[in-house]
Amino acid sequence: MRLLIGIIITLFVAVWMALTLRQDPGYAMVSIGEWTIETSLAFFVIVLGVAFCGFYALVRLAIRLWKTPGQTLHANQRRLQKKAQRLFNLGGRQLAAGQWAAAEKTFLKSAEYSENPALHYLNAARATHHLSDLKWRRDLNLRKAEDSPDADPMTVQLTRVEFLLDDRQAALARPLLESLHTLHPRHPGVLLYLARTYQQLQAWDPLQKLLPEVQKQKALGPEPLAELQQQTYRALLEIVAASGSLDKLRALWKQAPTVMREEDEAFVIAYATALCDLNAFDDAETLLREAINRRWSPKLAVGYGMLERGNAAAQLATAEGWLTQHGDDPYLLLTLGRLAKRCQQPAKARNYLERSIQLMPSPDAYQELGELLESVHELTHAGQCFHAGLRLLVGKPQEQQGTMLPGAEAGQQLQATAT
């Protein structure tokens, strides 16, 4: 609509000027030295307009010619950058597909014309990292990335550390990471690799101090973090228990995460065992008893029966109190058999162990029953129990005839023998 209005107005102006100049074309004279040019004003204006347009065209042409080399270079750079981006995408696909050699070649080819050559060299180094016999070329690509103008020092260093950890050279990675950690104490990547380094070096004390920050910055997911905590505190528990310091042992228990103290059965049993080794029998018994009362666990029940010191009669009474709700648990019956043996009650111990075998034959139950029968001079049946436990231990099926019987039949035979 605007174009149409502009055309109409232009036509009206042109017609008006034509009619005006027809009535009075005007007069123009230009004098230059001895030369004098006389013409109508209309022709003079037309010649002046044509001259101006020609001069403007010449100026634009000169400017275009002046800029042509730069524009050509810029266009060529854009073309090369697009090519580099296509090659980078291709290299990424090759890297994901496990085509390490091809990926390295593609990344190196595209790095020269890329706006971000460091990223290309880093990916080339990652590709070469999988080629175990070309570590020198991986390091060369990594140095090229480090020397690139767009290089991010943090990214390059973390990549170098990742390679060192994969090569099981944590001792070389440790000073680099500790230096980075000093400068960037909350960086998730630094925390992650530093934790992995301490784990490889089995440096449990610094790892324990690092874990709260790892958890706070979410450098590890919930499951890997829980596994790392378990490994760290179990290793520290062994070290502290070997040191013979009861105070340090209790301090470590308080420092352990609540979830480990309440739900990690292996850690609870290991701590109770360490308490027993340091003669804190009452503490160990209280710990296991409260843990079992809080949440029933066959593993904790077996651990309770493995307490070899302390008030055996009180422990037996406590364990018998669990029979009301867990009387059909073979692990509880095994624990009761062990505690009854400690209390010098062979008949009760035999009954509990036979019931445990009837419910679920196990090497431990057969061993305990065999030792009990041996102590009362029933050597034949004791040998049967030892043989049955050994077969279960090595994964062989129980024999149906002869000295080996299924758990229920063996229990019945032992009861008949006892009568």
WOKABEL-V816584 format. One record per residue. N is the residue number from 1. RES is the residue in three letters. SS is DSSP state (hx for helix, st for strand, lp for the rest). PSI is psi in whole degrees, 0 to 359 (none if undefined). Layout:
[[N RES SS PSI] [N RES SS PSI]]
This chain:
[[1 MET lp 315] [2 ARG hx 321] [3 LEU hx 317] [4 LEU hx 316] [5 ILE hx 320] [6 GLY hx 319] [7 ILE hx 317] [8 ILE hx 315] [9 ILE hx 319] [10 THR hx 318] [11 LEU hx 316] [12 PHE hx 317] [13 VAL hx 316] [14 ALA hx 317] [15 VAL hx 319] [16 TRP hx 319] [17 MET hx 321] [18 ALA hx 316] [19 LEU hx 321] [20 THR hx 314] [21 LEU hx 334] [22 ARG hx 322] [23 GLN hx 321] [24 ASP lp 88] [25 PRO lp 345] [26 GLY lp 180] [27 TYR lp 135] [28 ALA st 138] [29 MET st 133] [30 VAL st 126] [31 SER st 124] [32 ILE st 105] [33 GLY lp 238] [34 GLU lp 354] [35 TRP st 138] [36 THR st 127] [37 ILE st 123] [38 GLU st 134] [39 THR st 175] [40 SER lp 155] [41 LEU hx 323] [42 ALA hx 315] [43 PHE hx 321] [44 PHE hx 319] [45 VAL hx 320] [46 ILE hx 315] [47 VAL hx 320] [48 LEU hx 320] [49 GLY hx 318] [50 VAL hx 320] [51 ALA hx 319] [52 PHE hx 317] [53 CYS hx 320] [54 GLY hx 317] [55 PHE hx 319] [56 TYR hx 321] [57 ALA hx 320] [58 LEU hx 320] [59 VAL hx 314] [60 ARG hx 321] [61 LEU hx 319] [62 ALA hx 318] [63 ILE hx 318] [64 ARG hx 317] [65 LEU hx 324] [66 TRP hx 323] [67 LYS hx 348] [68 THR hx 315] [69 PRO hx 317] [70 GLY hx 318] [71 GLN hx 323] [72 THR hx 317] [73 LEU hx 317] [74 HIS hx 318] [75 ALA hx 321] [76 ASN hx 322] [77 GLN hx 318] [78 ARG hx 320] [79 ARG hx 317] [80 LEU hx 323] [81 GLN hx 321] [82 LYS hx 321] [83 LYS hx 319] [84 ALA hx 322] [85 GLN hx 320] [86 ARG hx 318] [87 LEU hx 324] [88 PHE hx 317] [89 ASN hx 320] [90 LEU hx 317] [91 GLY hx 323] [92 GLY hx 319] [93 ARG hx 319] [94 GLN hx 322] [95 LEU hx 318] [96 ALA hx 331] [97 ALA lp 359] [98 GLY lp 16] [99 GLN lp 75] [100 TRP hx 311] [101 ALA hx 316] [102 ALA hx 321] [103 ALA hx 316] [104 GLU hx 314] [105 LYS hx 319] [106 THR hx 316] [107 PHE hx 319] [108 LEU hx 325] [109 LYS hx 326] [110 SER hx 349] [111 ALA hx 327] [112 GLU lp 324] [113 TYR lp 8] [114 SER lp 153] [115 GLU lp 340] [116 ASN lp 70] [117 PRO hx 331] [118 ALA hx 321] [119 LEU hx 324] [120 HIS hx 316] [121 TYR hx 324] [122 LEU hx 316] [123 ASN hx 327] [124 ALA hx 321] [125 ALA hx 320] [126 ARG hx 321] [127 ALA hx 316] [128 THR hx 334] [129 HIS hx 330] [130 HIS lp 350] [131 LEU lp 95] [132 SER hx 334] [133 ASP hx 7] [134 LEU hx 41] [135 LYS hx 327] [136 TRP hx 323] [137 ARG hx 326] [138 ARG hx 314] [139 ASP hx 325] [140 LEU hx 314] [141 ASN hx 324] [142 LEU hx 321] [143 ARG hx 323] [144 LYS hx 320] [145 ALA hx 320] [146 GLU hx 327] [147 ASP hx 353] [148 SER lp 146] [149 PRO lp 334] [150 ASP lp 11] [151 ALA lp 139] [152 ASP lp 111] [153 PRO hx 321] [154 MET hx 314] [155 THR hx 318] [156 VAL hx 316] [157 GLN hx 319] [158 LEU hx 325] [159 THR hx 318] [160 ARG hx 318] [161 VAL hx 319] [162 GLU hx 318] [163 PHE hx 318] [164 LEU hx 319] [165 LEU hx 321] [166 ASP hx 331] [167 ASP lp 8] [168 ARG lp 39] [169 GLN lp 55] [170 ALA hx 330] [171 ALA hx 327] [172 LEU hx 329] [173 ALA hx 331] [174 ARG hx 309] [175 PRO hx 324] [176 LEU hx 314] [177 LEU hx 321] [178 GLU hx 326] [179 SER hx 316] [180 LEU hx 322] [181 HIS hx 326] [182 THR hx 321] [183 LEU hx 326] [184 HIS lp 75] [185 PRO lp 344] [186 ARG lp 10] [187 HIS lp 121] [188 PRO hx 320] [189 GLY hx 319] [190 VAL hx 316] [191 LEU hx 318] [192 LEU hx 309] [193 TYR hx 328] [194 LEU hx 321] [195 ALA hx 317] [196 ARG hx 323] [197 THR hx 312] [198 TYR hx 324] [199 GLN hx 315] [200 GLN hx 323] [201 LEU hx 355] [202 GLN lp 37] [203 ALA lp 80] [204 TRP hx 326] [205 ASP hx 307] [206 PRO hx 329] [207 LEU hx 320] [208 GLN hx 319] [209 LYS hx 333] [210 LEU hx 333] [211 LEU hx 319] [212 PRO hx 319] [213 GLU hx 324] [214 VAL hx 317] [215 GLN hx 319] [216 LYS hx 318] [217 GLN lp 0] [218 LYS lp 42] [219 ALA lp 339] [220 LEU lp 150] [221 GLY lp 168] [222 PRO hx 314] [223 GLU hx 311] [224 PRO hx 325] [225 LEU hx 317] [226 ALA hx 319] [227 GLU hx 319] [228 LEU hx 321] [229 GLN hx 316] [230 GLN hx 313] [231 GLN hx 318] [232 THR hx 310] [233 TYR hx 330] [234 ARG hx 320] [235 ALA hx 318] [236 LEU hx 325] [237 LEU hx 319] [238 GLU hx 319] [239 ILE hx 314] [240 VAL hx 320] [241 ALA hx 322] [242 ALA hx 335] [243 SER hx 339] [244 GLY lp 14] [245 SER lp 112] [246 LEU hx 325] [247 ASP hx 317] [248 LYS hx 324] [249 LEU hx 315] [250 ARG hx 323] [251 ALA hx 319] [252 LEU hx 320] [253 TRP hx 319] [254 LYS hx 329] [255 GLN hx 338] [256 ALA lp 147] [257 PRO lp 146] [258 THR hx 321] [259 VAL hx 327] [260 MET hx 319] [261 ARG hx 336] [262 GLU hx 333] [263 GLU hx 341] [264 ASP lp 95] [265 GLU hx 319] [266 ALA hx 321] [267 PHE hx 320] [268 VAL hx 315] [269 ILE hx 320] [270 ALA hx 320] [271 TYR hx 318] [272 ALA hx 320] [273 THR hx 319] [274 ALA hx 322] [275 LEU hx 317] [276 CYS hx 320] [277 ASP hx 333] [278 LEU lp 19] [279 ASN lp 19] [280 ALA lp 64] [281 PHE hx 318] [282 ASP hx 320] [283 ASP hx 318] [284 ALA hx 315] [285 GLU hx 316] [286 THR hx 317] [287 LEU hx 308] [288 LEU hx 320] [289 ARG hx 314] [290 GLU hx 323] [291 ALA hx 319] [292 ILE hx 320] [293 ASN hx 329] [294 ARG hx 320] [295 ARG lp 117] [296 TRP lp 137] [297 SER lp 122] [298 PRO hx 323] [299 LYS hx 318] [300 LEU hx 325] [301 ALA hx 318] [302 VAL hx 319] [303 GLY hx 323] [304 TYR hx 323] [305 GLY hx 343] [306 MET lp 358] [307 LEU lp 110] [308 GLU lp 355] [309 ARG lp 170] [310 GLY lp 189] [311 ASN lp 95] [312 ALA hx 322] [313 ALA hx 316] [314 ALA hx 321] [315 GLN hx 320] [316 LEU hx 318] [317 ALA hx 320] [318 THR hx 314] [319 ALA hx 324] [320 GLU hx 336] [321 GLY lp 339] [322 TRP lp 352] [323 LEU hx 331] [324 THR hx 317] [325 GLN hx 337] [326 HIS hx 38] [327 GLY lp 341] [328 ASP lp 16] [329 ASP lp 114] [330 PRO hx 331] [331 TYR hx 320] [332 LEU hx 318] [333 LEU hx 324] [334 LEU hx 316] [335 THR hx 318] [336 LEU hx 321] [337 GLY hx 317] [338 ARG hx 316] [339 LEU hx 322] [340 ALA hx 324] [341 LYS hx 317] [342 ARG hx 329] [343 CYS lp 5] [344 GLN lp 44] [345 GLN lp 78] [346 PRO hx 322] [347 ALA hx 314] [348 LYS hx 318] [349 ALA hx 318] [350 ARG hx 318] [351 ASN hx 313] [352 TYR hx 317] [353 LEU hx 320] [354 GLU hx 320] [355 ARG hx 321] [356 SER hx 318] [357 ILE hx 323] [358 GLN hx 320] [359 LEU hx 318] [360 MET lp 99] [361 PRO lp 133] [362 SER lp 151] [363 PRO hx 321] [364 ASP hx 315] [365 ALA hx 318] [366 TYR hx 321] [367 GLN hx 313] [368 GLU hx 318] [369 LEU hx 321] [370 GLY hx 317] [371 GLU hx 321] [372 LEU hx 313] [373 LEU hx 325] [374 GLU hx 324] [375 SER hx 335] [376 VAL lp 15] [377 HIS lp 28] [378 GLU lp 73] [379 LEU hx 324] [380 THR hx 309] [381 HIS hx 328] [382 ALA hx 318] [383 GLY hx 322] [384 GLN hx 317] [385 CYS hx 317] [386 PHE hx 319] [387 HIS hx 316] [388 ALA hx 318] [389 GLY hx 322] [390 LEU hx 318] [391 ARG hx 319] [392 LEU hx 323] [393 LEU hx 324] [394 VAL lp 2] [395 GLY lp 20] [396 LYS lp 148] [397 PRO lp 155] [398 GLN lp 146] [399 GLU lp 145] [400 GLN lp 344] [401 GLN lp 169] [402 GLY lp 218] [403 THR lp 339] [404 MET lp 129] [405 LEU lp 156] [406 PRO lp 163] [407 GLY hx 314] [408 ALA hx 315] [409 GLU hx 323] [410 ALA hx 321] [411 GLY hx 318] [412 GLN hx 319] [413 GLN hx 320] [414 LEU hx 323] [415 GLN hx 319] [416 ALA hx 320] [417 THR hx 319] [418 ALA hx 327] [419 THR lp none]]
